[in-house]
């Protein structure tokens, strides 16, 4: 069986949850062959792989969305666009329902010679003018032209790809990866599985609302556009999985047909986490965070909380464990913030073997603005280390045991509330017995519900069923596979 995995901006150049998940999927299904399409906004030439590529990974394709920068443009062309094709383009922005099948056929037909030439063509000019006349009369044409061009360029560059033929296509998000999965299904009539680790549309919506570079009246247009991309993936996918029940409910709320949805939780190799290897340092309390230093992880809130913790607990030590090169500007801001707050004993470790830190940490912290089902929480709990985490994704489910009886394994606080985060850290630091109880509860939960063999078994079943029965209706009323 040949599987084509499609992801955005992750594997194999960046470590983290999705990349680790992809590596686990490939290495633990040696009987399957894999192709990976990795969509990135950053140039990958010269970047080192963060993972050793498995032997059953046949092909790795990088789609760099900035590859157009140095290309020449021939403006003013005509491409004999039909009225149906024009309406499909119009429906992409501000329309009620996008005709994706017409758009896919347009790009794979070879009708245009270059995406950049098309976006500088008289046809595209006419499309923008029609949009302004029909739907956006209050927006200046020039603003609309350049905004629309920047909006659709990454999408069109993706759709313009020659997708390889596989037995099944598996997108690891909606957005551009989800549209590529829909395109592959359209081209080859093969099953398409969609897995969301987080709710892509909601994450993009949060980013757009906060973005300074998007003018106010364009924010709604951008948000609607990303919802359109998600609807494309939901409509085309034969099966849509999420990592936990709360995420599945949001998918249905956004517009995914409920009968397509199911839950497959993340899993870890519990045998790699040996509690007997833990030891206690002679002095101090040691608090860690295993995290990429990027804005969505909200490292600044974490640092502010550490400053409060240190005021109350003088012999506290802090370790921010993870790569700092993904967003160097943000990393520098975090370092400056820590220095301005006068925090002692704070270490940015960079990329290290996290097991070296699991061996002695007393407590772990996660302050993210958005998450799916964090593998780092599962790993920490497997080592019987309790967590304090923000109320995002499935963090509450993992730490409070919403759907099981294994007991509490940590504390949950609201997003961006560094005072509350600090208070819960302080409370747990002062109670060794509570930390031990939470750690045991967490280990029991992971052993029972979140193992790697269990996760791989579920995906194998979905793959095999999809390939076997495709041509009929690949649906199931079962919510948790």
N, C-alpha and C positions, 0 to 999 in steps of 0.2 A: 504494500500500500504506500502510495506517495502522497505526502501531506505538504501543502504550501502554507506556511505560517506568515502572516502579514502583520507587522507592528510599526508603530511610530517612534522614531528617535531613541531606540534603546539598544537592543542586542546587535552585535556583541561588543560595542564600544563603551557602553556605560553600565556600571553595576547598579543593582537595585532590584526591586521586587519583580517587575515584568521581565527583565533580563534573566534573573535567576530562574523564574518560572519557565521561560523558553528553554534555557539550558537543561533544566530538569526534565521537561517534556521530551526533548530529543534524546538525551542520554538514557532515559528510562524506557524508551520504546525502540530498542535496537532492531527489532523486526520490521520497523517502518523506515522509509526513506523520507527525508525532509528537504524542503527548499524554504529559505527565509528571505522575505522582502522586508527591508528595514528602511523606513521613510525618515529622513532627518532634515532639519533646517540648517544643520552645520555640516561643513565639508568634512568627509571622513578620510580623505586621502592622507596617508601618513600617520593616522591614528592607530594605536596599538589595540589589539584585541584584549579584552578583559577576561575572556574565557578561552579555554582550549576547545577548538571546534571539534565536535564529535565526528567519528568516521562515517556515520549515517546521515550527516548533513551534506547533501550533494551539491547544493548551490547556495551562494549568499549574494543577494543583489542589494545594492545601496541606491536609494533614490534620494539624491541631494536636491532639495528644492531651491537652492541658490545657484544651480549650475547654468542658469540662463544669463547670468550677469555679463559675461564677456562675449555673448553672441551678437552678431549683426542682425539688424531688423530691416525688413523691406516693408515700408508703410504703404497704405493706400490700395492694397490688393482687394480683389473680389473673388469669392469662393462659391458662387452659385448656390447659396443657401436656400433651401426650400422654406415655405411658409411654416410648415410643421416644425422644422428645425429651429427656426427663429422663435416660435412660440415656446419651444422647449427651453431655450436659453432665457427667455423672459420669465418662465415659470421658476427658474432657479433662484431668482432674487425677488422676494415679495409675492411670489405666487402661492396659491393654495396647495397645489400638488405638482411636483416636478415630474416631467416625463423623462425618467432616467434612461429608458430603453432607447429613445430617439437620440439622446446625448451620447450614449455608449456607441451606438451604430455610427454616429457622425465621426467620432474620433478614431474608431478602428477601421473606417472605410478607406482611409488614406486620402480623403478629400483635401485636407490642408497639408501644407509642406512644413509648417513650423507653428508652434503655439505662440511664439512671440509675434510672428507675422500676422497670425489671426487676430491677436489682441490689438494690432496696429492697423487692422484692415478697415475698409469702409463698411463691411458687414457688422463688425463689432461696434463701430461708431453708430450705425443705425439702431442696433439693439439698445445701446445706452440712451439714445435719444428717445426711443419708444418707451423705455422705462420711465424716463423723466416726464414724458407727456402723459402716461397712463397712471403712474403710481406715485411719483415723487416730484410733483410740480413745485414743491417748496425748496428743493435742493438745486443749487447751481449746477449746470451741466458739467463744467470742468471738474468740480469736486466729485460729482458722481462718477465721471469717467475714470479718474485715477483711483478712486476708492474701489470701484467695481473691478478694475484691472488687478489691483493688488489682492482683492478678495478671491478671485477665481483662478489666478495664475497657479498657485500650488495645486489646486484641484485638477486643473487641466493638464499640468505636467505629470500628475499621477495617472490620470486616465489615459494619457498618451503612451503609457508603458506597454510593452509586449509581454503579457502575462504568460508564464509557462503552463503547460498542461499538467494537471495533477489529478489524483483520484478524489481529493477533497481539499477545500480551501477553508482556512481557519484564521479569521481576523481577531486580533487581540484588543481591539477597541472599535468604536464607531469612527466618525471623522473620516479622514482620508483613507485609513486602513480599511474601514468598513465599506467605503465606496469601491475600493479595489477588489475586495471580496465579492461584492455585487457584480462588478465588471467581469471577473473571472467566471462567475456562475453564468452570466449572460453569454459569454463567449463559448464556453465548453459544456454547458448544461450539466455541471457536476455539483454535488452537495456543498453547501456553504454553511459553516458553523461560525457563530459570533460569540466571543467571550469578552465581557467587560470586567476589568479589575476595579475600575472606578467608573462613575457615570461621566463619560467624556463630555457630554453636552453641558452638564452642570458645571464641570471644571472650566470649560471654555467661557461659559457665561460669567463666572466669577472673575476670570482674568479680564474679560472685555469691560465689565463694569468698572474695574480698577484702572484700566489702561488710560494713560494720559495722551497717547498718540492718536486715539480714535475720537473724533469730534462727537459731541453729545448726540446729534441727530443720526449719526451712523451706528451708534451702539446697538439699537434695536435691530437694524438691518443685519449687522454681523451676527447677533444672537440668533435671529430667525434663520440665517444662512446655515449655521452649525446644527440647528435643529433639523433643517432639511437634509443635511448629510446623514444624521442619525436615522431619520425616517427611511432614507434609502437603504441603509444597512438592515434595519429592522424588517422592512417589507421584503427584502430579498433573501434574508437568512432563513434557512430551514429550521435551525435550532438556535436559541439565544440563551446563553448561560451567564450567570453572575456568581459572585463568590459568597453571597449571603442573602438572606431573605429580604432585608430592607432594601438592598440594591435591586432585587428582582421586582419589588413593588414599584420602585421609581421607574424602572424600564417600562412597566405597564402604564404607569401614569403619563409618561412622555409620549407613548403611542405604540409600543410594541404589543402585538397580539398576545394575549396571556397564554394561549394554548401552546405557543412556541417556547415559553420560558421555563427554565429549570435552574437549580442551584447545584454547583459543584464547588465545594470549598477547597481552598489551598491546602497543601500538605507538606510536611517536612520529613526528612529521614531522621526519625527519632533516635536511631542507633548512633548518630554522629554527636549526640548531646549527652555526655556522661556526667551526671550530677556528682559522682564520687570524685571527679577531678577538680571540684571547686575547693578553694581554700580562702582563708580570711587574712587580710593584711593586718599587721600588728597595730597600726594606728589609723585613726580616721575612718570616715564613711565615704564610700566610693560610688559615685553616681554617673551613669553613662547614657549616651544616646547613640544608637547605630543608625546613621542617616546620611543621605547625600546633602551637601550644603547648598541648597537651592531655596528660592523664596517660598515655594509651596509647602516646604517642611517647617517654615516659620521658625528658623533658628534664633531669630532676635527675641522672640517671646521666651524661648527656652533660656537664653542668656540672662534676660531680665529676671527670670525666676531664680536662676542660680545666684544672682547677686543678693536676693532676699534670703535665700537659704543660707548663704555664707554669713550673713549678719547674725543669724540665729544659731548656726552650728559652725563654729570657727574651724574645726578640723575636717571640713568637707572638701572632697576632691572631685573634679568634674572632667569627664572625657567625652568629647564630641568625635565620634569614631566614624570615619567615612571619607570619601573623596572630596576634594575641595576645588577641583579643576573644571567642573561642569559650568559653573558661573563664578568666574574669578572676581568680578566686581562685587557680587553679593558676599562672597567669602571675606574680602577685604573689609567690607562694611561690618561684618560680624566680628572680626578681629578688633576693629576700632571700637565697636560698642563695648566689647568685653574689657578693653583697656580703659575706656572712659569710666566704666563702672567700678574699676579697681578690683576686679575679681582675681583672687589668688588661686593658684592650683587648678587652672583651667588649661586643658591640653586639647588642641586640634590635632588628632593623630595622623590624618591623611589615611590613605589606604593601608590597612594592616590586616592581619589575621584576627578576626573578631573573636575567635575561640580563646585567644590569649586573654581577652578582657572578660569574657563570660566566666572565666575561672575565678575572678575575685570581685566582680562588681556586686554591690549590695542592692542596687535599685536601677531600673531603666526608665527612660523618659521619652515620650513622643509628643511633639507639639504641633503636628501638621495641621494645615488648613483643610486639606482634602486627602483622603486615603481610600483604598479599597479594603482589602483584607491583608494587613501588613505581615509579611513573612518574618520581619524582625521581632514582632510580638510573639509569634509562635516559637521562634528560636529562643528568645529570652525565657519564656515560660517553660520550655523544654529543659532549661537549665535551672529551673525553680527560682528564677529571679522575677519578683513582682514588677509591675509597670504602673506608671502614672501617665495617662494619655488623654489627648483631646477627644471630644465626642464626635468623631468623624468615621465614616465607613463602618466597618464591623468592630471597631475597637471596643465599644460597649458590650457587644455580644461576646467577644473573646475574654474580656476581663470580668464582666459581671455575670456571665453565664445565663443570658436571657432565655435561651431555649434548652437548657440542660440543668442538671442538679449537682454539678461538680463544685459549686461554691465560688466565691469571689476570689479573683486573682490580681486585683489592682484597683486603682481609682480612676475615675473619669471626670474631666473638667471641661468647661466650655472653651471654644476656640478663642485664642488671643487674650485670655485672662491670666496674665502672668502671676498676679497675686494669688489667685486660687490654685494655680499650678504649684507655686512655691509652698503654699499651706499644706497641700496634700503630700508633697515630697517631705516636708518637715515632719508631718504626723507619722509617716511610715518610717522615716529614719529613726525616730524616737521609740519605735516599737519593734524590737527584734522578733518577738514571738509572732506578731501580726505579719511581718514580712515572710517568715517561715511558713505560716499557714497559707498565705496567698500563693507562695511559690509552689507548695505541694498541690494546691487546688489547680494551678495552671498546668503543671506537668500532667496531672490526671486527665485534664480536659484535652490536651494535645494528644496524648496517647490514645484516647478513645475516639476522637473526632477529626483530627487534623494530621493524619499520617500521609507521607508521600505515596506508599503503595496503594492506599485507598483512593487518592486523587488520580493516579495514573490508571487504575482499574476503571474508574468512571469515564475518563476520556477515551480509553480504548473501546469501551462499550459503545460510546456515542459515535466514534469513528467507524467502527465495524457496522453498526446499524445503519448509519448514513450511507455508506458505500453499498451495503447489501440491498437496502429497500428503496434506494433512490429511483425516482421515476413514479413513485406513488406519493403518499403524503408522509413526510418524515416528521411526524408530530407525536407528542405523548402528553397525556394529561398529568403525568407524574411531575411533581414540583421539584423534588430532590432526587436526582438520579442516583 
